[in-house]
Amino acid sequence: QVQLVESGGGLVQAGGSLSLSCAASGPTFSGYAMGWFRQAPGKEREFVAAISRGGAITYYTDSVKGRFTISRDNAKNSLSLQMNNLKPEDTAVYYCGAGATGTLLRESISRVDYWGQGTQVTVSS
């Protein structure tokens, strides 16, 4: 079992940057693909980015390609999301999640086995 805790959210102006972190507890972090997801007010939770168990393969939703970078450090049981050139439409609660493979995490949020509690990101125009 994996327990996940996000941090790093906040308020930033459009064009600015934020870095989110997800700390994982448990001995099996490296056995899971990891992903970032977000949920804006009144909208469904959506996929943002995912990374394979070893970190070699990454996936992004089209709207964040070239602006966001997902990474992980299995030695530190940590996941990160570097967000640059933020836009007001990036405003949402961001969640990290763990699942079997990055491909599955990209396909459906129902494939997430474990969720963090979320961290708020607000981008002002």
Order of alpha helices (4+ residues) and beta strands (2+ residues): beta-beta-beta-beta-beta-beta-beta-beta-beta-alpha-beta-beta
